[in-house]
C-alpha cells in the first residue's frame, strides 16, 4: 500500500513540475520595432522583422518593461514619450522583444544595441 502511494505521489509531482516548466515555454516571442502606443486602449503596435503588417499587442498591469537599467511595471505614458523621442531622431521606433501569449504581452524588453565592429 505504501509503495503505491509513493509512486502516485511521485507521478503527481512530476506532472506538476512538467506543467510549471512547460508553461512559460509556450509563450511566443516577437522581435521588431515598437511603432505606436495607445495609452487609453492599453495597446502597442509592433512591426515584426521582415513583415509588412504591424501586430497589435495588448498590455496589462502585469506587463514588465525591461531596460538595461532593470525591469519595472510598464508605464505607457513614458513609453509613448520615449517613442516620440526616437521618432524625432529619425528612427522608425524602439527596437523591442515582446514575450506574449495570444497577443497579450507579459514582458517587453528593449533590444540591445549592436556595437560597431570596425
C-alpha positions as CSV (number, residue, x, y, z in Angstrom):
1,X,0.0,0.0,0.0
2,X,2.8,2.4,0.9
3,X,4.6,1.7,-2.4
4,X,1.5,2.6,-4.4
5,X,1.0,5.8,-2.6
6,X,4.6,6.9,-3.0
7,X,4.5,6.0,-6.7
8,X,1.3,8.0,-7.2
9,X,2.8,11.0,-5.3
10,X,6.0,11.0,-7.4
11,X,3.9,10.8,-10.6
12,X,1.8,13.8,-9.5
13,X,4.9,15.7,-8.5
14,X,6.4,15.0,-11.9
15,X,3.2,16.2,-13.7
16,X,3.2,19.4,-11.7
17,X,6.8,20.0,-12.4
18,X,6.2,19.5,-16.1
19,X,3.3,22.0,-16.2
20,X,5.4,24.6,-14.4
21,X,8.4,24.1,-16.7
22,X,6.3,24.0,-20.0
23,X,4.0,26.9,-19.2
24,X,6.5,29.7,-19.9
25,X,7.9,27.9,-22.8
26,X,4.6,28.2,-24.6
27,X,4.8,32.0,-24.7
28,X,5.6,33.4,-28.1
29,X,8.3,36.0,-28.8
30,X,8.0,38.8,-31.2
31,X,11.1,40.7,-32.4
32,X,10.6,44.0,-34.1
33,X,10.1,47.8,-33.8
34,X,7.5,49.4,-31.5
35,X,5.8,51.9,-33.7
36,X,2.7,53.1,-31.9
37,X,1.4,53.4,-28.3
38,X,-2.3,53.7,-27.5
39,X,-2.4,54.6,-23.8
40,X,-6.2,54.6,-23.4
41,X,-6.7,51.2,-25.0
42,X,-3.5,49.8,-23.4
43,X,-2.2,48.6,-26.8
44,X,1.1,48.9,-28.7
45,X,1.8,48.2,-32.3
46,X,5.0,46.2,-33.2
47,X,6.3,45.9,-36.7
48,X,8.0,42.4,-36.8
49,X,11.3,41.9,-38.6
50,X,10.7,41.1,-42.2
51,X,6.9,41.6,-42.1
52,X,4.7,44.1,-43.9
53,X,1.9,44.4,-41.4
54,X,2.3,45.6,-37.7
55,X,0.9,43.4,-34.9
56,X,-1.3,44.9,-32.2
57,X,-0.3,43.7,-28.7
58,X,-2.4,44.3,-25.6
59,X,-0.6,45.4,-22.4
60,X,-1.8,44.6,-18.9
61,X,-0.9,45.9,-15.4
62,X,1.3,42.9,-15.0
63,X,3.4,43.6,-18.1
64,X,7.0,44.1,-17.4
65,X,9.1,46.8,-19.2
66,X,12.7,45.7,-19.2
67,X,15.5,48.1,-20.0
68,X,19.3,47.9,-19.4
69,X,18.7,49.6,-16.0
70,X,16.3,46.8,-14.9
71,X,12.7,45.6,-15.0
72,X,9.6,47.5,-13.8
73,X,5.9,47.5,-14.5
74,X,5.1,49.2,-17.8
75,X,4.2,52.9,-17.9
76,X,2.6,53.5,-21.3
77,X,2.9,57.3,-21.0
78,X,6.7,57.0,-20.5
79,X,6.9,54.5,-23.4
80,X,4.9,57.0,-25.6
81,X,7.4,59.8,-24.7
82,X,10.4,57.6,-25.5
83,X,8.8,56.6,-28.8
84,X,8.3,60.3,-29.7
85,X,12.0,61.0,-28.9
86,X,13.1,58.1,-31.0
87,X,11.0,59.3,-34.0
88,X,12.4,62.8,-33.5
89,X,15.9,61.3,-34.0
90,X,14.7,59.8,-37.3
91,X,14.3,56.2,-36.1
92,X,11.2,54.2,-37.1
93,X,10.6,53.4,-33.4
94,X,12.0,51.4,-30.5
95,X,13.5,48.0,-31.1
96,X,11.9,45.5,-28.7
97,X,11.5,41.9,-27.9
98,X,7.9,41.1,-26.8
99,X,7.0,38.0,-24.9
100,X,3.3,37.4,-25.3
101,X,0.6,34.8,-25.3
102,X,-2.3,35.3,-27.7
103,X,-1.3,38.9,-28.3
104,X,-1.3,39.8,-24.6
105,X,2.2,40.9,-23.5
106,X,3.8,39.6,-20.4
107,X,7.2,41.2,-21.0
108,X,8.5,43.9,-23.3
109,X,12.3,44.2,-23.5
110,X,14.3,46.9,-25.2
111,X,16.5,45.1,-27.7
112,X,20.3,45.6,-27.1
113,X,22.0,48.0,-29.5
114,X,24.5,46.4,-31.8
115,X,28.1,47.5,-31.3
116,X,30.0,48.8,-34.3
117,X,32.6,46.3,-35.3
118,X,35.2,48.0,-37.3
